[in-house]
Amino acid sequence: MGKVTGFLEIDRTDRKYAPASDRIRHYREFVIPLSEEATRDQAARCMNCGIPYCHNGCPVNNQIPDWNDLVYKGDWKEALGNLHSTNNFPEFTGRVCPAPCEASCTLNLQDQPVTIKSIECAIVDRGWKEGWIKPEVPAKKTGKRVAIVGSGPAGLACAQQLARAGHDVHVFEKNAKAGGLLRYGIPDFKMEKHFIDRRVGQMSVEGVTFNYNTHVGVDVSAEKLLAEFDAVVLAGGAEKPRDLPISGRELHGVHFAMDFLPQQNRRVGKEAVQTNEPILANGKHVVVIGGGDTGSDCIGTSVRQGALSVTQLEIMPKPPEKENKLMTWPDWPLKLRTSSSHEEGAERDFAVNTVEFIGDNGAVKKLRVTRVDNMFQPIAGSEFDLKADLVLLAMGFVAPVQEGLLSSLGLKFDPRGNVAADTVAYKSSAEKVFACGDMRRGQSLVVWAIREGRQCAHSVDKHLMGATVLPR
């Protein structure tokens, strides 16, 4: 381990944000990295606890104490190799992962956890800066061809692993660029898209072929993929949003979050916004329904577009300010979380349910909401109205879109509507068709998608070759 008494002597210090008054004027990242010395000190807080629960808290099972120790000793290149042994894209998770590993940190029982996420990001950013990260071209080809549908984090991780195993990998993406929700859902101020482009460049040299503007099931049939490839991996995500079918839902100005966010991401990326109805928040009173990360992203984007006001509604009761660590550790705790977007100017209200959208001349003008009890039942006499010119529904996703590709393959689905496949073989009910990521698991985190993509690649390689050296 690093410094034996580090956790006793050094307080937690994490990355800072640029002032809100400055950062809301642009869409660039605004996190200020720690210095090398400060990062080394933070790594020294890792306490060599014997049973590192952070391993289990991390879905890709990063060997966190090992690379903390290497950073403390100044061996950054070795730390990078260790980090990449479990995670293909630590620059993604180092920016957008909520860091369940930190909740599981043993030091978090009675103190503040190690700044694992910041150290992870510092390692990989230094690796790119120093030129240590290079394409890993396979020594020989297997002659097997694999099609991967979807280029989100699950599809990208699966593609990179299989290409390094020597397979001829083709990624099919319906959009103009790779990344899935990493590119079109997560705003640039949380993760700039050149990080995706850099990895795509690396993967192209490693042998991955990217087919853009190709919607499988529309532009290319599932039968064609099955005929031309030895295996097909479905990694298309869970894109069916949860709706709010109440009176006034048809009013102009009521939109899904994932109709709003991709438009702005395309503007920032200088892509054409192909829509007859630009969704913009400037000069409007915005109400975001849904209290998760997507709702937070809608807040930050609306503020940058010049919204007059932003209000976020959540049907769940307001969580406690702090968790009871001795009761919740090492699990992910329920507590009030304030994102950088919340700090930029948003009102939050909890335990409220929207019962009606009210409009004028076909456009939404206000919401009628009611407070609810712990059983989500309306409290009599608690109704009130909220002014709203733009309503963004950010209540999560219920399942992958089954119409088209999935239905044409005749796949079986689990009770929630996801593609049925286990976490051992990742095989669907169709011959030589595999599924991973949100399409199999349901809506989840980027880090879970990377895990599933890696594990699915292990199973595909074993299916094609009879054995595999790819890690799970």
VENGIDA-V596556 format. One record per residue. N is the residue number from 0. OMEGA is omega in degrees with one decimal (* if undefined). D_LAST is the distance of its C-alpha to the last C-alpha in Angstrom with 1 decimal. Layout:
# VENGIDA-V596556
n/omega/d_last
N/OMEGA/D_LAST
N/OMEGA/D_LAST
This chain:
# VENGIDA-V596556
n/omega/d_last
0/-179.4/25.8
1/-178.6/28.0
2/-172.2/31.4
3/-177.2/31.9
4/-175.6/34.2
5/-176.7/32.7
6/177.2/31.8
7/-171.4/35.4
8/-170.6/37.1
9/176.8/35.2
10/176.3/35.1
11/173.3/32.3
12/-177.6/33.0
13/178.4/30.9
14/179.0/31.3
15/174.9/34.5
16/167.7/35.5
17/-178.6/38.3
18/-178.3/41.3
19/-178.6/41.0
20/178.5/44.4
21/-170.4/43.0
22/-179.0/39.5
23/-179.9/40.7
24/-178.2/42.6
25/-179.0/39.7
26/179.5/36.1
27/174.4/34.6
28/-175.9/32.2
29/178.0/34.3
30/-179.4/32.0
31/-176.4/33.6
32/172.1/31.2
33/174.3/31.9
34/179.1/33.6
35/180.0/31.8
36/179.7/33.9
37/177.5/33.1
38/177.7/29.3
39/178.3/29.7
40/179.7/31.7
41/176.5/29.2
42/179.8/26.4
43/179.3/29.0
44/178.5/28.9
45/-163.7/25.5
46/179.5/26.9
47/-168.5/24.6
48/177.5/24.7
49/174.2/23.2
50/-174.3/20.7
51/-179.2/19.1
52/176.6/18.7
53/176.1/17.6
54/-178.6/14.1
55/177.3/14.1
56/179.0/16.3
57/-178.6/13.8
58/178.0/11.4
59/177.5/8.9
60/174.4/9.9
61/179.0/12.0
62/-166.7/13.8
63/-180.0/17.0
64/-178.8/19.6
65/-178.4/18.7
66/168.9/19.3
67/179.1/22.2
68/-179.4/23.8
69/176.4/23.4
70/178.7/25.0
71/-179.1/27.8
72/177.8/28.5
73/180.0/28.6
74/-174.6/25.8
75/-177.6/24.4
76/177.2/23.0
77/176.7/20.8
78/178.3/19.8
79/178.1/18.7
80/177.9/16.6
81/-179.6/14.9
82/-179.3/14.5
83/-179.6/13.1
84/-179.4/10.4
85/-172.7/8.6
86/-179.6/10.8
87/-170.8/12.3
88/-178.8/15.4
89/175.8/16.6
90/174.0/20.1
91/-177.5/19.5
92/177.9/18.1
93/179.4/20.7
94/-171.1/23.3
95/179.4/22.5
96/176.7/20.1
97/175.4/22.2
98/172.9/20.4
99/176.9/19.6
100/-178.4/18.6
101/175.6/22.3
102/-177.4/23.4
103/-179.2/21.4
104/-179.1/22.8
105/178.2/25.0
106/-179.1/27.7
107/179.5/27.9
108/-176.7/29.5
109/-178.8/32.9
110/175.4/32.5
111/-174.2/30.7
112/173.5/27.0
113/-179.9/25.8
114/-172.7/25.7
115/-176.5/21.9
116/-179.6/21.7
117/178.3/24.7
118/176.7/23.5
119/-178.9/20.2
120/179.8/22.3
121/-179.7/24.8
122/-174.9/22.3
123/177.2/21.1
124/176.8/24.6
125/177.9/26.0
126/177.0/23.5
127/-178.7/24.9
128/-177.5/28.4
129/-179.3/28.4
130/-179.5/26.9
131/-177.0/24.0
132/-177.4/21.5
133/176.0/22.1
134/177.5/20.7
135/-176.4/18.4
136/-178.5/20.1
137/-179.2/18.7
138/178.7/21.2
139/179.9/21.7
140/-179.3/21.2
141/-175.0/20.1
142/178.7/22.7
143/-179.0/20.3
144/-178.6/20.8
145/174.9/18.4
146/177.1/19.9
147/-177.4/18.2
148/-179.0/20.6
149/-176.6/20.5
150/170.5/19.8
151/-176.2/18.9
152/177.7/15.9
153/179.7/13.5
154/-179.9/15.3
155/179.7/15.5
156/178.8/11.8
157/-178.8/11.1
158/-178.1/14.3
159/179.6/13.7
160/-178.0/10.5
161/177.5/12.4
162/179.0/15.6
163/175.1/14.4
164/175.6/13.5
165/179.7/17.2
166/176.1/17.4
167/-170.5/20.3
168/177.1/18.9
169/178.2/21.4
170/179.3/20.9
171/-176.6/23.7
172/-177.4/24.9
173/179.6/28.0
174/-175.3/29.0
175/-178.1/30.5
176/-178.4/27.6
177/173.4/23.9
178/-178.1/22.2
179/-179.8/22.8
180/173.4/23.8
181/-178.1/22.8
182/-170.3/25.9
183/179.6/28.1
184/-178.6/27.5
185/-178.1/26.9
186/-179.8/30.2
187/-179.2/30.7
188/172.8/32.1
189/175.3/28.6
190/179.1/26.7
191/-168.0/28.7
192/177.0/27.4
193/175.3/27.9
194/176.1/24.5
195/-179.0/23.0
196/-179.7/25.5
197/178.0/24.5
198/178.2/20.8
199/176.3/22.1
200/177.0/24.3
201/-177.2/21.7
202/178.0/19.6
203/177.1/22.9
204/179.7/23.6
205/174.8/20.2
206/178.8/21.3
207/177.1/20.4
208/-179.5/23.5
209/178.2/24.2
210/-176.0/26.7
211/-179.2/28.3
212/-178.5/30.9
213/-177.4/29.5
214/-179.4/29.2
215/-173.3/27.5
216/177.1/29.7
217/179.8/32.7
218/178.6/32.9
219/-178.0/30.7
220/175.3/30.6
221/179.4/27.6
222/179.6/29.4
223/178.0/29.5
224/-179.3/25.8
225/-179.3/25.3
226/-171.8/28.0
227/-175.5/26.9
228/-179.6/23.1
229/176.2/21.0
230/178.0/18.4
231/178.8/18.8
232/177.8/16.3
233/-178.7/18.0
234/-172.1/17.1
235/176.6/20.7
236/177.4/20.5
237/-168.3/22.8
238/-179.5/26.2
239/-175.1/28.7
240/175.0/30.4
241/-174.9/32.1
242/176.6/35.8
243/-173.3/38.9
244/178.9/41.4
245/-179.9/44.5
246/179.3/48.0
247/-178.2/48.1
248/-175.9/44.6
249/-176.7/46.1
250/175.1/47.8
251/-179.7/47.3
252/175.1/45.2
253/-172.5/42.6
254/168.9/39.3
255/177.7/35.6
256/-176.6/33.8
257/162.1/31.6
258/-176.6/34.9
259/-173.7/36.1
260/-179.5/33.2
261/179.2/32.3
262/-179.2/35.9
263/177.9/36.2
264/177.4/32.9
265/177.1/34.4
266/179.8/37.7
267/-179.9/36.1
268/179.1/34.1
269/171.6/37.4
270/176.1/36.2
271/175.9/38.7
272/-173.1/38.8
273/178.8/39.5
274/174.7/41.3
275/-176.4/44.8
276/174.9/44.3
277/179.6/43.0
278/-177.0/41.7
279/-175.4/43.0
280/-173.5/43.7
281/179.1/46.5
282/-175.4/49.6
283/169.5/48.1
284/-173.3/47.5
285/172.6/43.8
286/177.9/42.3
287/179.6/38.5
288/-176.3/37.6
289/-171.7/34.2
290/-177.6/33.1
291/-177.8/29.5
292/179.8/28.0
293/175.8/29.3
294/177.3/32.7
295/178.2/32.6
296/176.8/31.8
297/179.0/34.8
298/-178.1/37.0
299/179.3/36.2
300/179.5/36.8
301/178.8/40.0
302/-179.4/41.4
303/178.5/40.9
304/176.1/42.6
305/178.0/45.6
306/176.6/45.5
307/176.9/48.5
308/176.9/46.5
309/177.7/43.1
310/177.9/42.5
311/-179.3/39.3
312/178.8/39.5
313/-178.4/37.1
314/179.4/37.9
315/176.5/36.2
316/179.8/38.4
317/-178.8/38.2
318/179.6/35.6
319/178.8/36.7
320/-179.5/37.0
321/178.4/35.0
322/169.7/32.7
323/-171.0/33.6
324/-178.8/30.9
325/178.1/31.6
326/-172.3/31.1
327/-176.5/28.0
328/4.3/25.9
329/-178.1/22.9
330/178.1/22.5
331/-173.4/23.2
332/171.4/27.0
333/176.5/29.5
334/-179.4/32.0
335/-179.4/33.9
336/-179.7/32.0
337/-178.2/34.1
338/176.6/32.5
339/179.6/34.1
340/176.2/35.4
341/-178.6/37.1
342/-176.2/38.9
343/175.4/40.2
344/178.2/42.5
345/172.2/41.6
346/178.3/43.0
347/176.9/40.8
348/-174.7/42.0
349/177.7/40.3
350/176.8/41.0
351/179.8/42.6
352/178.3/42.3
353/-176.8/43.7
354/-178.8/46.2
355/168.9/47.8
356/-177.8/47.8
357/-174.8/51.4
358/177.3/52.6
359/-177.6/55.6
360/174.8/56.4
361/-179.2/52.9
362/-179.6/51.0
363/179.4/49.3
364/178.3/51.4
365/175.8/50.2
366/169.3/48.0
367/-176.3/49.3
368/178.0/47.1
369/175.2/47.5
370/-176.4/46.2
371/178.2/44.3
372/-176.9/44.0
373/176.1/41.0
374/178.7/40.9
375/176.4/40.9
376/-177.4/44.5
377/177.1/47.0
378/-176.1/49.4
379/176.8/53.0
380/-176.2/54.8
381/-178.3/51.8
382/172.7/51.6
383/-177.1/51.9
384/175.3/51.5
385/176.2/49.4
386/-178.1/50.5
387/171.8/47.9
388/179.0/48.2
389/178.4/44.4
390/-178.7/42.0
391/-178.8/38.3
392/-177.4/36.2
393/-173.6/32.8
394/176.6/31.9
395/-177.2/28.4
396/-174.5/27.0
397/-174.5/27.2
398/169.6/25.2
399/175.8/24.4
400/-174.8/27.6
401/-179.7/28.1
402/177.9/31.1
403/-173.0/30.8
404/-173.1/27.5
405/179.4/25.9
406/179.9/29.3
407/177.2/30.0
408/-180.0/26.9
409/-174.9/28.1
410/171.1/24.8
411/-179.4/24.7
412/176.1/24.1
413/-176.6/23.3
414/179.8/26.2
415/178.2/25.5
416/176.1/25.6
417/176.9/22.0
418/-177.9/20.5
419/175.9/19.7
420/-178.4/16.2
421/-177.9/13.9
422/174.1/10.4
423/-178.6/9.5
424/-177.2/10.9
425/-179.9/11.8
426/174.1/15.1
427/179.7/18.3
428/178.8/21.6
429/-179.0/22.6
430/177.7/21.9
431/176.2/19.2
432/-179.1/18.7
433/178.7/15.4
434/179.8/15.2
435/179.2/13.1
436/-176.3/14.3
437/179.3/17.8
438/177.9/18.9
439/-172.1/16.8
440/-168.8/16.6
441/-176.8/20.0
442/-176.7/21.1
443/-175.4/18.8
444/175.6/17.9
445/-176.8/16.7
446/174.8/14.0
447/178.7/12.8
448/178.3/13.1
449/177.8/11.0
450/-176.6/8.1
451/177.8/8.9
452/178.8/9.5
453/-178.1/6.3
454/177.2/4.7
455/177.9/8.2
456/176.2/8.4
457/-177.8/6.1
458/179.0/8.6
459/179.4/11.5
460/178.6/11.3
461/177.8/11.4
462/-177.2/14.1
463/-169.8/16.1
464/-177.9/16.0
465/178.7/15.6
466/-178.7/12.9
467/172.9/10.1
468/178.8/9.3
469/179.7/6.7
470/171.1/3.8
471/*/0.0
